[in-house]
Amino acid sequence: MDISKTKAVIGEGAHFSGTISNARSIEINGTVEADLEAEKVSIGPEGEFHGAIKSDLVVISGHYNGEMHAHSVWATETAQIAGEVHYQSLQMDRGAALNCRVVHNWTEDTGSSLPHAESEDEVTESADAETDEDAK
């Protein structure tokens, strides 16, 4: 499939509000208030996005505020991210600003945000054992 024929672009100065679905790739250079599901989302340096994103790859160079579920997230040096980001792979360039809740390795099937979560008792016992060792 030719990606150039399936790419949507919200141009600089444009404002869109609503729901976006069935987009293979979308480039946002204007202002978008929406719920969005796409394979690839790119928010340009002048772009601003408010809402939910579900995507395989999200590249952020502008402003993002919302709840994101993405396999891979790349925050470039001009990115400003707020809200909540669920990801499996995260790349941040020096200068990227995160003011959000960040959840690594989420899975939709189990609802678990960690591959192996220790119980609170296991963590407490481990911390107590280390404290006892230090006291000797």
C-alpha positions, 0 to 999 in steps of 0.5 A, spaced: 500 500 500 502 506 498 503 510 504 502 517 501 495 515 499 493 514 506 496 519 510 492 525 512 495 532 514 492 537 518 496 543 516 499 549 520 493 554 522 488 549 521 483 547 527 480 540 527 475 537 533 472 530 533 474 523 532 479 521 527 479 513 525 481 509 519 488 513 518 494 509 517 498 515 518 497 522 520 501 529 521 498 534 525 501 541 524 495 545 526 490 544 533 487 538 534 482 536 539 480 529 538 480 521 539 485 518 534 486 511 532 492 511 527 498 506 525 503 513 525 501 519 528 506 525 528 505 532 531 510 537 528 513 543 532 507 547 531 502 542 532 498 541 538 494 535 540 488 535 546 485 528 546 486 520 546 491 517 541 492 509 540 497 508 535 503 504 534 508 509 533 507 517 535 512 522 534 511 528 538 515 535 536 509 539 539 504 540 544 500 533 547 495 533 552 491 527 553 491 519 554 496 516 549 497 508 548 502 507 543 507 501 542 513 506 541 513 514 543 519 518 540 519 525 544 523 530 540 527 536 543 521 541 542 516 536 545 511 538 551 507 532 553 502 532 559 497 527 561 498 520 561 502 516 556 502 508 556 508 505 552 512 499 550 518 503 547 520 511 549 525 515 546 526 522 548 531 527 546 535 532 550 530 538 551 523 534 551 519 536 557 514 531 560 509 533 565 505 527 565 504 520 568 508 515 564 506 507 564 511 503 561 510 496 558 502 496 558 498 491 556 491 491 554 490 483 555 492 483 562 491 490 564 498 489 567 503 495 567 509 491 569 511 484 566 512 482 573 509 485 579 511 483 586 506 483 591 507 489 597 509 483 602 515 481 597 517 488 597 516 489 604 520 483 606 526 484 601 526 491 604 526 489 611 532 484 609 536 489 607 535 493 613 537 487 617 543 486 613 545 493 614 544 493 621 549 487 622 
